[in-house]
Amino acid sequence: MLTNAALFERELGKLIEETINDLRGQLEINNYETVGEFRYVMGRIAALRSVMEELVPLAKDYADQRNR
C-alpha cells in the first residue's frame, strides 16, 4: 500500500508528464507568430522537467530526513 507521500509523488509525476506531452503537441502544431511564444513553451517544458528531476527528489529527501 502506498503512503500519502508516495501517492502524491506518483500522481504529480503523471500530471507533469501529461502537461509536457500537451506542450509538445502544441509545439508540433506550431501556431506561434513569434519566436518568443515558441521559446516560452520550451521554457515551460524545461521548468517542468526541472521540477520532476531535481526538486521532487530533493523535497522527498528533506521529508525523509524530517521523519527520523
LUMTIKOL-985275 format. One line per field, with one value per atom (N, C-alpha, C): y, x, z; residue in one letter. Coordinates in steps of 0.2 Angstrom, whole numbers. Atoms other than C-alpha are relative to their C-alpha. Layout:
BEGIN
north	(Y;...)
east	(X;...)
up	(Z;...)
resn	(A;...)
//
This chain:
BEGIN
north	(-6;0;6;-6;17;5;-6;31;6;-7;48;3;-4;55;-4;4;41;1;-1;43;6;-6;61;1;0;59;-3;3;47;4;-3;57;7;-6;73;-1;2;64;-1;1;59;6;-6;76;4;-4;84;-3;3;71;2;-1;74;8;-7;93;1;-1;91;-3;3;80;5;-5;93;6;-5;106;-2;2;96;-1;0;94;7;-6;112;2;-2;114;-4;3;101;4;-3;111;7;-6;127;6;-6;141;6;-6;153;5;-5;170;3;-3;175;-6;5;166;0;0;172;-4;5;162;-7;6;147;-2;0;150;-1;1;152;-7;7;135;-5;4;127;1;-1;136;-3;3;129;-8;7;111;-1;1;114;1;-1;121;-6;6;106;-6;5;94;1;-2;103;-2;2;101;-8;8;82;-3;3;78;2;-2;89;2;-2;97;-5;6;82;-4;4;71;3;-4;85;0;-1;88;-7;7;69;-2;1;68;4;-4;83;-3;3;75;-7;6;58;2;-2;67;2;-2;75;-5;5;59;-4;4;52;3)
east	(4;0;4;-4;7;-2;1;9;-3;3;1;5;-6;18;2;-2;22;-6;6;4;0;0;6;6;-5;23;-1;2;16;-4;5;1;3;-3;12;4;-4;24;-5;4;9;-3;2;2;5;-6;19;1;-1;21;-5;6;4;0;-1;7;6;-6;24;-2;2;16;-5;5;2;4;-4;15;4;-3;25;-5;5;9;-1;1;7;6;-6;25;0;1;21;-4;4;7;3;-3;17;-4;4;4;3;-3;16;2;-2;18;7;-7;34;4;-4;49;0;1;46;-6;5;30;2;-3;39;5;-5;53;-4;4;40;-2;2;33;6;-6;50;3;-2;54;-4;4;39;1;-2;44;6;-6;61;-1;2;54;-3;3;43;5;-5;57;5;-4;67;-3;4;53;1;0;52;6;-6;70;4;-5;78;-4;3;65;-4;4;54;4;-4;68;3;-3;76;-6;5;59;-1;1;57;6;-6;75;-1;2;70;-5;6;54;2;-3;63;4;-5;76;-4;4;62;-4;4;53;4;-4;68;0)
up	(0;0;0;1;-5;6;-5;8;-4;3;5;-4;3;1;-7;6;-12;-5;5;-20;-3;3;-21;-5;4;-29;-7;6;-42;-4;3;-46;-3;3;-48;-6;6;-60;-6;5;-70;-3;2;-71;-4;4;-76;-7;7;-90;-4;4;-96;-3;2;-96;-5;5;-105;-7;6;-118;-4;3;-121;-3;3;-123;-6;6;-135;-6;5;-145;-3;2;-146;-4;4;-152;-7;6;-166;-5;4;-172;-3;2;-172;-2;2;-172;3;-3;-165;-5;5;-173;2;-1;-164;3;-3;-158;8;-8;-140;2;-2;-140;0;0;-145;6;-5;-133;7;-6;-119;2;0;-122;2;-2;-122;7;-7;-106;5;-4;-98;1;0;-103;4;-4;-96;8;-7;-80;3;-2;-78;1;-1;-81;6;-6;-68;7;-6;-55;1;0;-59;2;0;-60;6;-5;-47;7;-6;-35;4;-4;-31;3;-4;-26;6;-5;-16;6;-5;-7;4;-3;-4;5;-5;4;6;-6;15;5;-4;20;4;-3;24;6;-6;35;6;-5;45;4;-3;48;5;-4;58;7)
resn	(M;M;M;L;L;L;T;T;T;N;N;N;A;A;A;A;A;A;L;L;L;F;F;F;E;E;E;R;R;R;E;E;E;L;L;L;G;G;G;K;K;K;L;L;L;I;I;I;E;E;E;E;E;E;T;T;T;I;I;I;N;N;N;D;D;D;L;L;L;R;R;R;G;G;G;Q;Q;Q;L;L;L;E;E;E;I;I;I;N;N;N;N;N;N;Y;Y;Y;E;E;E;T;T;T;V;V;V;G;G;G;E;E;E;F;F;F;R;R;R;Y;Y;Y;V;V;V;M;M;M;G;G;G;R;R;R;I;I;I;A;A;A;A;A;A;L;L;L;R;R;R;S;S;S;V;V;V;M;M;M;E;E;E;E;E;E;L;L;L;V;V;V;P;P;P;L;L;L;A;A;A;K;K;K;D;D;D;Y;Y;Y;A;A;A;D;D;D;Q;Q;Q;R;R;R;N;N;N;R;R;R)
//
